[in-house]
Protein backbone atom coordinates (compact mmCIF):
# COMPACT_ATOMS: atom_id res chain seq x y z
CA UNK A 1 0.00 0.00 0.00
CA UNK A 2 2.88 2.37 0.72
CA UNK A 3 4.15 1.78 -2.79
CA UNK A 4 0.78 2.87 -4.18
CA UNK A 5 0.87 5.97 -1.98
CA UNK A 6 4.38 6.70 -3.21
CA UNK A 7 3.16 6.82 -6.79
CA UNK A 8 1.02 9.84 -5.95
CA UNK A 9 -2.45 9.03 -7.31
CA UNK A 10 -5.55 10.28 -5.51
CA UNK A 11 -7.40 8.01 -3.08
CA UNK A 12 -10.06 7.18 -5.69
CA UNK A 13 -7.49 5.64 -8.05
CA UNK A 14 -5.80 3.66 -5.27
CA UNK A 15 -9.20 2.42 -4.07
CA UNK A 16 -10.07 1.32 -7.60
CA UNK A 17 -6.74 -0.51 -7.94
CA UNK A 18 -7.32 -2.33 -4.63
CA UNK A 19 -11.03 -2.88 -5.35
CA UNK A 20 -12.19 -1.23 -2.13
CA UNK A 21 -14.38 1.75 -1.34
CA UNK A 22 -12.70 5.13 -1.01
CA UNK A 23 -13.70 5.43 2.66
CA UNK A 24 -12.10 2.02 3.35
CA UNK A 25 -8.88 3.22 1.76
CA UNK A 26 -8.98 6.42 3.82
CA UNK A 27 -9.28 4.32 6.98
CA UNK A 28 -6.28 2.20 5.93
CA UNK A 29 -4.22 5.31 5.18
CA UNK A 30 -5.08 6.81 8.59
CA UNK A 31 -4.08 3.59 10.35
CA UNK A 32 -0.80 3.40 8.43
CA UNK A 33 -0.03 6.98 9.45
CA UNK A 34 -0.79 6.16 13.09
CA UNK A 35 1.32 2.99 13.08
CA UNK A 36 4.27 4.75 11.45
CA UNK A 37 3.83 7.71 13.82
CA UNK A 38 3.86 10.21 10.95
CA UNK A 39 1.53 13.15 10.38
CA UNK A 40 0.79 12.89 6.66
CA UNK A 41 1.18 10.88 3.44
CA UNK A 42 4.37 12.68 2.49
CA UNK A 43 6.10 11.57 5.67
CA UNK A 44 4.81 8.02 5.15
CA UNK A 45 6.32 7.95 1.66
CA UNK A 46 9.63 9.32 2.98
CA UNK A 47 9.57 6.61 5.65
CA UNK A 48 8.98 3.96 2.98
CA UNK A 49 11.94 5.16 0.89
CA UNK A 50 14.28 5.52 3.86
CA UNK A 51 13.31 2.04 5.11
CA UNK A 52 13.74 0.64 1.60
CA UNK A 53 10.16 -0.64 1.61
CA UNK A 54 9.66 0.88 -1.82
CA UNK A 55 11.94 2.08 -4.60
CA UNK A 56 11.91 5.30 -6.56
CA UNK A 57 11.51 3.29 -9.78
CA UNK A 58 7.88 2.62 -8.83
CA UNK A 59 7.09 6.19 -9.93
CA UNK A 60 8.07 5.73 -13.58
CA UNK A 61 5.18 3.45 -14.72
CA UNK A 62 2.53 5.70 -13.17
CA UNK A 63 3.95 8.89 -14.63
CA UNK A 64 4.55 7.39 -18.07
CA UNK A 65 1.03 5.99 -18.36
CA UNK A 66 -0.82 8.88 -16.80
CA UNK A 67 -1.90 11.98 -18.65
CA UNK A 68 -3.00 15.05 -16.79
CA UNK A 69 -1.63 16.84 -13.76
CA UNK A 70 0.74 14.03 -12.75
CA UNK A 71 2.35 13.73 -16.19
CA UNK A 72 3.91 17.21 -15.95
CA UNK A 73 5.82 16.40 -12.75
CA UNK A 74 9.48 15.44 -12.92
Rosetta blueprint (number, residue, H / E / L):
1 X L
2 X H
3 X H
4 X H
5 X H
6 X H
7 X H
8 X L
9 X L
10 X L
11 X H
12 X H
13 X H
14 X H
15 X H
16 X H
17 X H
18 X H
19 X L
20 X L
21 X L
22 X H
23 X H
24 X H
25 X H
26 X H
27 X H
28 X H
29 X H
30 X H
31 X H
32 X H
33 X H
34 X H
35 X H
36 X H
37 X L
38 X L
39 X L
40 X L
41 X H
42 X H
43 X H
44 X H
45 X H
46 X H
47 X H
48 X H
49 X H
50 X H
51 X L
52 X L
53 X L
54 X L
55 X L
56 X L
57 X L
58 X H
59 X H
60 X H
61 X H
62 X H
63 X H
64 X H
65 X H
66 X L
67 X L
68 X L
69 X L
70 X L
71 X L
72 X L
73 X L
74 X L
